[in-house]
C-alpha cells in the first residue's frame, strides 16, 4: 500500500517570521506532500527562497501589500489552478486559491482559503459576509468539478461551542456570531441535525470533528494575550473540509500544537490530514 498523501494547512502569520521562528525544521521533519498556507504576507520570491527548489509553489498575493496572501506548495506540479472567486466587483485577492493535483492516478482538488477576521459593525464584517457568501456559492461547483476535493484554511469562524473555550463571552464578537456560524451549518449541517457532518447542509465533512468527536477543540489558534496558549484557551477556526468521497479516504487527523509557547512559530497550529487514495 502506498504511503498516504499528507495535506497540511496552516496560517503562518507571515511566512518570513514563521521561518525565523522555527517553521523550517518542523516542515523538514513532517513529510508533507501538499502545504496550504494562509496569511503569507510576502512576495513569491520570498516563498521560493524559504521553501526551496523541491517545492512547486502557487501564490495569490493580496491587493494590499503585506496583507493576507494564500499559497499552495506541493512536491508535484499542479495540472491547473484558479483564483477567480465571488462577484466581479469583490476583491478576493490573497484569500482563495484552488489547484488540481494528480496523485497515484487520481485528481485531488485543493483549496487554500483565508476568511476575513471581521469586526462587528464595521466594513470589515461586510467584507467577511461577502466572502462567506461566495464561499457557500463555490462549494457545490467544486464538488461537481471533482468528488475528491478539500477546502482548508483559516475560516475565522468557530462553528460550535466545542470550538471555542470561552464561547459565552464571544457570542457577540466576530468569529462566533450566530450569522457566521450559520454558514458552517450550511456547509456541513447544523449540530443538532441527524445528518450533521454526515451529508448535512451542502454535504461537506469537517474532518476535525469527524476524527475527534464531541470534545472541546482541538484548538488551532490562541490569542497572544495573557496565558491563553499555556491554559489552552483557544479557538478551532482552522479547518479541512472534504467532500464525502475524500473524507472516506482520510485516515489520520492531527493538530500540531507546539510543545510550549516559546516553540511556536505562528499563533496558529498546522492541521495535518493523511489521505489513503
Order of alpha helices (4+ residues) and beta strands (2+ residues): beta-alpha-alpha-beta-alpha-beta-beta-beta-beta-beta-alpha-beta-alpha-beta-alpha-beta-beta-beta-alpha-beta-beta
